[in-house]
């Protein structure tokens, strides 16, 4: 079954999309932006740019970072970040259900 790729725009910036949702999940599982970048096979700089863009699109941060030190730095998805992620995932789920018949028709004629 085909999948919809939904991106939420905020002006000229993508506030949330499939890649940013994956990045949030990777930050949560690794505890850092660099770990998430490595797990996703992207540069740290690119991962940081995506986090910065997400945080700039919302009134509250989706990701908080801690500077390195004796215990090292790190990053975590905030409670608000989890809320936005859940909303996005639910939007995608509902959209796929609502569009299932049309998606199937598109695929019936695919080569």
Protein Blocks (a to p, Z undefined) as FASTA:
>chain_A
ZZddddddehjbcfbdfklmmmmmmmmmnopaklmmmmnopafklmmmmmmmmmmmpmbd
fbdcddddfkopaddddfklmmmmmmmmmmmmmmmmmmmmmmmmmmmmpZZ
